[in-house]
């Protein structure tokens, strides 16, 4: 929200009060409190008739410093609040030298000189990260009398801002106004399904605003040298998170707010859906499943979208008997074919549903202040909203899902959760403004925990659309409603990379686009991109996404990239485990992996898939793609072609290849089984060695697929023209040096050390 009219004037009706200095300090061992007047104090008379801000500073975890600025502390503080499982007590240390105070945590220090004009200085490793100076701490009342707390952090020369959730606007946030407010706006607007009040910059730090309601950002926009964030409240709390690398920032941030759960490995395979408003019944489902099998395209999950339930009655969790007369038998038959089933749900109850009367009677539906149930006719006629702040309502809702799980459903697509009213009363007394964004967290948390309880640790997963801070704990999330053209594919990727820089480890999107029908060209390009994402789902709105509807070549491309993803499953599972343990996403913006390469800072049409694979989707009709290659020799794992960076590359690709490059010194494991995402990955694994330089060393761990085989560890070390491989594996394995047609060395079971030549012909 903008409050000023240029540098000198305020907007009509706005009155601002900013901290001018430090009048008093209360310093303790682990925290300090600053008392900041909003005008110059030259004598006792200046202490009268004027606000005094209370600024509390502490550390909730190593490398993180919290600041809470309060105007009036007596206001009613209603929830909800973000849960922060990683908070530690007394993580910081205060040091005072006269009027200079320092709060240190790890390598991060907040420095304040109480004898000088107001200035909070955040430093690390001998350099200033950011400052909060003149006009940086204060409050504004606007023309309507609303009270806004605000903070401004200075931007350095060349400093770029990222994150704030899954945003489809330009990837670098500088110059943008962003409101953290859940909305169902598709992927082609400034609105977002996943609003996260956390940003990070290329200067080694991030900032998390601990406020679940609306947070308004001006990012180098109102004041071009500042990131300003404000809330309509009497208090504003934020955490500065030191890195210094972007990966370390995400690791610390997700330690604070929660790490992503590890989705089941079967979810890495291809998902196919009924699509949304298309005509489908059990015969349609069987035709799709049979058609994929006949064409040699393995499926892992089949998803039933909205109309598995009867029209006008969502969500009543009752199969439409006209289209699915034998749901138990159908689910059993799909399971026999090796498929998991996902069903669509949402948190709304339509008036025609038999559950509406029950929810009304028991008080499970969100109400207005006069006691009436909140309803409207958008989405479903007479739609009401389940009150997840009421434990009884939550249990009632989950009880119906438990019936579906007993039938054989494996997981749920938790759609919606954004259009949450603010003119209501919540069971637990929550503030409606704060609950608007937070509702989705309660919704996804409830469903995820049910799945974890019923299916077991490691088997729970969602396919969720909306989220707020902490929602990364309940994966997987997908990008929402996009159009079916190349621009929408590019905007979807921007959103996914932005979400990854906001603490979310897993992300997917509708292959082929949701609204409209893609051309065969767009479909094939989107299939490549989708099957090189963390999770892959074919889905549409008014048209099917079965590959044969887009031509025989589309069938071939879908088959090839599905089989490729299966072979890459051990690599992808390792990346998933990394996301689970560190918070570093599977799909990574280039700036996350190459923060010291200025050329990587703005790249949003390519990404790293895991540690070692660069992916540049093709968005142009004729197959032309421009992409940037960082330093070193990169090898296309599909063609064997090598590119030496740093430089920009322009190539033209047909539908069977794209830029999919292995990083210098990379060792990529390929599973022997290409028919399923979960197999005994270490048994017969092929380890492809790419541009392995003299002196290079890499350790590759092949994860264990639960219930299938065992894990294995391989260590590679090159000396001169030889590569030494040592392993603890007791299974057969092989090493291929070079691209897909490189030299293959097969090793029988029990061989735990080999010494291999590194041929000059492979460019090593």
Secondary structure, DSSP 4 states (H G I P E B T S, - for coil): ---EETTTEEPTT-EEEE--S-SEEEE-SSEEEEEEESS---SGGGGSSS-EEEEEEEEEETTEEEEEEES-TTS---------TT--SS--EEEEETTEEEEEETTEEEEEETTSSS-EEEEETTEEEEEE-TTSEEEEE-TT--EEEEEEEEPPTT--EEEEES--S-SS-TTEEEEE-B----SSSS-BSBEEEEEEETTSEEEEE--SS-EEEEESSSSTTEEEEEEESSEEEEEEEE-SSHHHHHHHHHHHH-PPP---GGGGSEEEE--SSS---HHHHHHHHHHHHHTT----EEEE-GGGBPTT--S---B-TTT-TTHHHHHHHHHHTT-EEEEEE-SEE-TTSHHHHHHHHHT-B-B-TTSPBP-B-SSSTTBEEB-TTSHHHHHHHHHHHHHHHHHT--EEEE-------SSSB-TT---HHHHHHHHHHHHHHHHHHHHHHHH-TTT--B-BS-B-TTGGGS--EE----BSSHHHHHHHHHHHHHHHTTT---EE-EET-SBS---HHHHHHHHHHHTTSSSEEE--SSS---GGGG-HHHHHHHHHHHHHHHHTHHHHHHHHHHHHHH---SEE-HHHH-TT-GGGTT--S-EEETTTEEEE---STT-EEEEEEEEEEEEETTT--EEEEEEEEEEE--TT--EEEEPTTEEEEE-S--S-S-S-TTTTEEEEEES--TT-EEEEEEPPBTTBS--EEEEEEEETTEEEEEE---S-EEEEESSTTSEEEEE-TT--EEEEE--GGGT-
